[in-house]
């Protein structure tokens, strides 16, 4: 029986990997080209530049429509993969999720010897997405910490007489990842002929950051209306630094509340585990009786409501 299950698992795994490789090979060339150049959009941008009749508001509304169209084409999971920069395609990511579920199904079946336990396995389909969300948050946090210095380099390079492309190149060379990597991609896109405004939009889609959106909006407005870009960027850099400083102070002041919420949330779970080890018959009343199950469900709902309100209290948007 065990050999049959293992053979079926290996067969399914081989099929998934084979299909994934075929899809990946077909899309490899197109993905590499589309990553840096969007021919149709570039052509449209050149036509729009020749006209020079549209105001910034019109272009801004057009950008919003383009983003809506792109968001309809790209799924949430695929966008999350781009934002977290894990280097996986959506096909590869889904193949990994399927493999995890298959492995867990086999493990759960042989541990519990009950087919009903397999019902909870599909829950693990969501766990990789939660992991990606965590990676995305860490990357955006690190990006925003580095962004103030990156904008300062950009502003100082412009003050020194560099062109916009040379200033972007300075940031790409001098800053570490993830800022350095993203500005290298920005520089490559502009070098290959992508319009500067569109290249900045692509940067925004790759990094979901409010501070970056503020910088890009300022650059776009300056390109439409004119003005001293170096001075504008210096002011934005100072604003971002002050914002990060205030966020640090808020985290310090709310540390006690966050710790209290964590302790209160984990205490019932820890108590149940301790009682299961010490006196299983005493705590099993909660799992084996109707009233006990109702109390457990009520406790879980209360825990979730409490965690939600504590999170709302300690999360202060700056």
C-alpha positions in Angstrom: 0.0 0.0 0.0 2.8 2.4 0.9 4.7 1.7 -2.3 1.5 2.4 -4.3 0.9 5.8 -2.6 4.6 6.8 -3.1 4.5 5.8 -6.7 1.3 7.8 -7.4 2.9 10.8 -5.6 6.1 10.6 -7.7 4.0 10.3 -10.9 1.9 13.4 -10.0 5.1 15.3 -9.0 6.8 14.5 -12.3 3.7 15.6 -14.3 3.5 18.9 -12.4 7.2 19.6 -12.9 7.0 18.7 -16.6 4.0 21.0 -17.3 5.6 23.8 -15.3 8.9 23.5 -17.3 7.0 23.5 -20.6 5.0 26.6 -19.6 8.0 28.3 -18.3 10.0 27.7 -21.5 7.3 29.1 -23.6 7.0 32.3 -21.5 10.7 32.8 -20.8 11.6 34.9 -23.9 8.4 36.9 -23.7 8.8 37.5 -19.9 12.4 38.7 -20.4 11.4 41.2 -23.1 8.2 42.4 -21.3 10.2 42.9 -18.1 12.1 45.8 -19.7 10.2 46.9 -22.8 6.5 47.2 -23.6 6.5 48.0 -27.3 2.9 49.0 -27.7 2.9 51.3 -24.7 6.3 52.8 -25.7 4.9 53.6 -29.2 1.8 55.2 -27.7 4.0 57.3 -25.3 6.1 58.6 -28.3 3.0 59.7 -30.1 1.7 61.4 -27.0 5.1 63.2 -26.5 4.8 64.6 -30.1 1.4 66.0 -29.4 2.3 67.7 -26.1 -1.3 68.9 -25.8 -2.5 66.9 -22.8 -2.3 68.3 -19.3 -0.9 66.5 -16.3 -4.4 65.8 -15.0 -5.4 64.1 -18.2 -2.3 62.0 -18.2 -2.8 61.2 -14.5 -6.3 59.9 -15.2 -5.0 57.9 -18.1 -2.4 56.3 -15.9 -5.1 55.3 -13.4 -7.1 53.6 -16.2 -3.9 51.8 -17.4 -3.3 50.6 -13.9 -6.9 49.3 -13.6 -6.4 47.4 -16.9 -3.2 45.9 -15.7 -4.6 45.0 -12.3 -7.4 43.1 -14.1 -4.9 41.1 -16.2 -2.5 40.4 -13.3 -3.9 38.4 -10.4 -3.4 39.3 -6.8 -1.0 36.3 -6.2 1.0 37.2 -9.3 1.3 40.8 -8.2 2.3 39.6 -4.7 5.1 37.5 -6.3 6.4 40.6 -8.1 6.2 42.7 -4.9 8.0 40.1 -2.7 10.7 39.6 -5.4 11.0 35.8 -4.9 11.9 35.1 -8.5 9.0 32.6 -9.1 6.4 32.6 -11.8 2.8 32.0 -10.9 2.9 28.5 -12.5 6.0 27.6 -10.4 4.4 29.0 -7.2 1.2 27.1 -7.7 3.1 23.9 -8.5 5.0 24.3 -5.1 1.7 24.7 -3.3 0.2 21.6 -4.9 3.3 19.6 -4.0 3.1 20.8 -0.4 -0.6 19.8 -0.2 0.1 16.3 -1.7 3.0 15.7 0.8 0.9 16.8 3.8 -2.1 14.7 2.6 0.1 11.6 2.6 1.7 12.4 6.0 -1.7 13.2 7.6 -3.2 10.0 6.3 -0.4 7.7 7.6 -0.3 9.5 11.0 -4.0 9.7 11.8 -5.2 6.7 9.7 -8.4 8.6 9.0 -9.4 10.0 5.6 -11.5 12.7 7.3 -8.4 14.5 8.5 -7.4 15.3 4.9 -10.2 17.8 4.9 -8.0 20.3 6.7 -5.1 20.0 4.3 -6.5 22.5 1.7 -6.0 25.2 4.4 -2.3 24.9 3.7 -3.0 26.4 0.2 -3.2 29.8 1.9 0.0 29.5 4.0 2.5 30.2 1.1 0.5 33.4 0.3 0.8 34.5 3.9 4.5 33.8 3.7 4.7 36.0 0.5 2.8 38.8 2.3 5.4 38.7 5.1 8.3 38.9 2.6 6.6 41.8 0.8 6.2 43.8 4.1 9.8 43.2 5.0 11.0 44.2 1.6 8.8 47.4 1.5 10.0 48.3 5.0 13.7 47.9 4.0 13.0 49.8 0.8 11.5 52.8 2.6 14.4 52.9 5.1 16.8 53.2 2.2 14.7 55.5 0.0 15.6 58.7 2.0 19.3 58.2 1.2 18.5 57.2 -2.4 16.5 60.5 -2.9 19.4 62.5 -1.3 21.9 60.9 -3.8 19.4 61.7 -6.6 19.0 65.3 -5.5 22.8 65.9 -4.9 23.6 64.4 -8.3 21.2 66.8 -10.0 22.7 69.7 -8.0 26.2 68.7 -9.2 25.0 69.0 -12.8 24.3 65.4 -13.6 21.5 64.6 -16.0 18.4 62.7 -14.8 19.7 59.4 -16.3 23.1 59.9 -14.7 21.5 60.6 -11.3 19.5 57.4 -11.5 22.7 55.5 -12.4 24.4 57.0 -9.3 21.6 55.6 -7.1 21.7 52.2 -8.9 25.5 51.9 -8.3 25.8 53.3 -4.7 22.7 51.9 -3.0 22.3 48.3 -1.8 19.3 46.1 -2.6 16.4 46.4 -2.8 16.7 50.1 -3.8 19.8 49.5 -5.9 18.2 46.6 -7.8 15.0 48.5 -8.5 16.8 51.6 -9.8 19.0 49.3 -12.0 15.8 48.0 -13.6 14.5 51.5 -13.9 17.7 52.6 -15.7 17.6 49.6 -18.0 14.0 50.3 -19.0 14.8 53.9 -19.8 18.0 52.9 -21.7 16.0 50.5 -23.9 13.6 53.3 -24.9 10.7 53.1 -22.4 9.3 56.5 -21.6 10.5 57.8 -18.2 6.9 58.2 -16.9 6.0 54.7 -17.8 9.3 53.3 -16.3 8.4 55.1 -13.0 4.9 53.6 -13.1 6.5 50.1 -13.5 8.7 50.8 -10.5 5.6 51.7 -8.5 3.9 48.4 -9.5 7.0 46.4 -8.4 7.3 48.2 -5.0 4.1 48.9 -3.2 5.4 51.9 -1.1 3.6 55.2 -0.3 6.9 57.1 0.0 8.0 55.9 -3.4 4.6 57.0 -4.8 5.1 60.4 -3.3 8.6 60.8 -5.0 7.3 59.6 -8.4 4.3 61.9 -8.2 6.7 64.9 -7.5 8.9 63.9 -10.4 6.0 63.7 -12.8 4.6 67.0 -11.7 8.0 68.6 -12.1 8.3 67.2 -15.6 4.9 68.7 -16.6 5.2 72.1 -14.8 8.9 72.7 -14.4 10.8 73.7 -11.4 13.9 72.8 -9.4 13.7 69.0 -9.1 16.8 68.8 -6.9 15.1 71.1 -4.3 11.8 69.1 -4.5 13.6 65.8 -3.9 15.6 67.2 -1.0 12.3 68.3 0.7 10.7 64.8 0.0 13.8 63.1 1.5 13.6 65.2 4.6 9.8 64.4 4.9 10.5 60.7 4.5 13.2 60.7 7.2 10.9 62.5 9.6 8.1 60.1 8.9 10.4 57.1 9.6 11.6 58.8 12.8 8.0 59.3 14.0 7.1 55.7 13.1 10.0 54.5 15.3 8.8 56.6 18.2 5.2 55.2 17.8 6.5 51.6 17.8 8.3 52.3 21.0 5.3 53.9 22.7 2.9 51.1 21.5 5.3 48.2 22.3 3.6 47.6 25.7 0.2 47.4 24.0 1.4 45.0 21.3 3.1 42.8 23.9 -0.1 42.7 26.0 -2.2 41.7 23.0 0.3 38.9 22.2 0.3 37.6 25.7 -3.5 37.7 26.1 -4.0 36.1 22.7 -1.5 33.2 23.4 -2.5 32.6 27.0 -5.7 30.5 26.4 -3.9 28.4 23.7 -1.0 27.7 26.1 -3.4 26.9 28.9 -5.2 24.3 26.8 -1.9 22.7 25.8 -0.7 22.5 29.4 -4.0 21.0 30.6 -3.9 18.4 27.7 -0.5 17.3 29.1 -1.4 17.4 32.8 -5.0 16.2 32.9 -6.4 15.2 29.5 -9.7 14.0 30.8 -10.4 17.3 32.5 -10.0 19.4 29.4 -11.5 16.9 27.0 -15.0 18.0 28.1 -14.5 21.0 25.9 -14.0 18.9 22.8 -16.4 16.0 23.5 -19.6 17.8 24.7 -21.9 20.2 22.8 -21.6 23.0 25.4 -17.8 22.6 25.3 -17.7 23.0 21.6 -19.9 26.1 21.7 -17.7 27.6 24.4 -14.6 26.9 22.2 -16.1 28.5 19.2 -17.2 31.6 21.3 -13.6 31.8 22.7 -12.0 31.7 19.3 -14.4 34.4 18.0 -13.7 36.6 21.1 -9.9 36.1 20.6 -10.2 37.3 17.0 -12.3 40.3 17.9 -9.9 41.2 20.7 -6.9 40.9 18.4 -8.6 43.0 15.7 -9.3 45.9 18.1 -5.8 45.8 19.7 -4.3 45.9 16.2 -6.4 48.9 15.3 -5.4 50.7 18.5 -1.6 50.1 18.1 -1.4 50.6 14.3 -1.2 54.3 13.8 -0.8 55.5 10.3 1.7 58.4 9.8 
